[in-house]
Amino acid sequence: MKILVAIDQSGSNQNIVEYLRGYKLSEGDELKVLHVVEPLTVGSYMSILPGPILDEIKQKAFADGEKVVHDTAEMLRSIFPQSVVTAEVQNGFVVDTIVEKAKSWSADFIAVAAHGRRGANKFTLGSIARAIVNEGPCSVILVSLKPAA
């Protein structure tokens, strides 16, 4: 089994790890932890900053991504020592990159956090989880960030 664990820097990685703890994985099963650093798009407020400052922001975002995937991979390795756990940070658009990685890696499913935004926030911020469900090549597990009632 191949599980693509798509994380951001919201702290959702711990929720996803706790959810996956309930899975019984076999020797040789694979988990790939993926974090995507989005480009600073032209027209955003950051695009007016000087190049060296933009480069510094990009480098920090990538370094922060490397830390969160490393920490998440270590948590998963401790839970699933018989499985192969890898970590990866990529630059790109979040949904496109996750969907493409799931296709190219032949993931059996994608685990991703559902932030549970409602109302206007859902439309203004978009829904990455919804887009992954709609565009993904495999099943998608949406892990709620809300504490259990």
C-alpha positions in Angstrom: 0.0 0.0 0.0 1.2 3.5 -0.8 -0.1 6.4 1.2 0.6 10.0 0.2 0.5 12.2 3.3 -0.1 15.8 2.1 0.6 18.3 4.8 0.8 22.1 5.3 2.2 24.2 8.1 -1.1 24.5 10.0 -0.3 21.8 12.5 -2.6 19.4 10.6 0.3 16.9 10.3 -0.3 15.8 13.9 -4.0 15.2 13.2 -3.1 13.1 10.1 -0.5 11.1 12.0 -2.9 10.3 14.8 -5.6 9.3 12.2 -3.1 7.0 10.4 -2.1 5.4 13.7 -5.2 3.3 13.4 -4.1 1.7 10.2 -2.4 -1.7 10.2 0.5 -1.4 7.7 2.6 -4.3 6.5 6.3 -4.6 5.9 7.1 -2.8 2.7 4.1 -0.5 2.7 5.1 3.1 1.9 4.2 6.5 3.2 5.4 9.6 1.4 5.0 12.9 3.3 4.7 15.8 0.9 4.6 19.5 1.5 4.2 22.0 -1.3 5.6 25.5 -1.3 3.4 27.7 -3.5 5.1 30.2 -5.8 4.7 33.9 -5.0 2.4 34.8 -7.9 2.6 38.0 -10.0 0.0 40.4 -8.8 0.1 39.3 -5.1 1.2 41.9 -2.6 4.6 40.2 -2.3 5.4 40.5 -6.0 6.3 44.2 -5.4 9.1 43.3 -3.0 12.7 43.4 -4.3 14.1 40.2 -5.7 16.5 39.4 -2.8 13.7 39.7 -0.3 11.5 37.5 -2.3 14.3 34.9 -2.6 14.8 35.0 1.2 11.0 34.5 1.7 11.0 31.5 -0.7 14.1 30.0 1.0 12.5 30.3 4.4 9.2 28.8 3.2 11.2 25.8 1.7 13.2 25.4 4.9 10.1 25.5 7.0 8.5 22.9 4.7 11.6 20.7 5.1 11.3 20.8 8.9 7.6 19.9 9.0 8.0 17.0 6.5 11.0 15.7 8.5 9.2 15.9 11.8 6.1 14.3 10.3 8.1 11.5 8.7 9.9 10.8 12.0 6.5 10.5 13.8 5.3 8.1 11.1 8.6 6.1 11.3 8.1 5.6 15.0 4.6 4.3 14.5 5.3 2.2 11.4 8.9 1.0 11.8 8.3 -1.8 9.3 7.1 0.6 6.6 9.1 2.8 4.2 8.6 6.5 5.1 10.0 9.2 2.8 9.7 13.0 3.0 9.6 15.5 0.1 9.1 19.2 -0.3 8.2 20.5 -3.8 7.7 23.9 -5.3 4.4 24.3 -7.2 0.7 24.9 -7.0 -0.6 22.8 -4.1 -3.5 20.9 -5.8 -1.6 20.3 -9.0 1.5 19.1 -7.3 -0.3 16.7 -4.9 -2.4 15.2 -7.7 0.6 14.8 -10.0 2.6 13.2 -7.2 -0.2 10.8 -6.4 -0.4 9.8 -10.1 3.3 9.5 -10.7 3.9 7.6 -7.5 0.8 5.4 -7.9 -0.6 6.2 -4.5 -3.4 4.1 -3.2 -4.8 7.0 -1.3 -4.0 10.5 -0.2 -4.4 11.7 3.4 -5.0 15.4 3.7 -6.4 17.7 6.4 -9.9 19.3 5.9 -9.8 22.7 7.6 -13.6 22.9 7.8 -13.9 26.5 6.5 -17.4 27.6 6.1 -19.3 30.5 4.6 -17.4 33.2 2.8 -14.0 31.9 3.8 -14.7 28.7 1.9 -15.2 30.6 -1.3 -12.6 33.3 -0.8 -9.8 31.0 0.3 -10.9 28.1 -1.9 -10.9 24.5 -0.8 -7.7 22.6 -1.4 -9.1 19.5 0.1 -12.2 19.6 -2.2 -10.0 20.1 -5.3 -7.8 17.2 -4.3 -10.9 15.0 -3.9 -12.3 16.1 -7.3 -9.0 15.9 -9.2 -7.2 13.1 -7.4 -6.4 9.8 -9.2 -7.2 7.7 -6.1 -9.2 7.8 -2.9 -8.7 10.7 -0.5 -9.0 10.6 3.2 -10.0 13.9 4.7 -8.8 14.3 8.3 -10.8 16.8 10.4 -8.8 19.3 12.3 -11.7 19.7 14.8 -11.3 17.9 18.1 -13.7 15.0 18.6 -16.9 15.9 20.5 
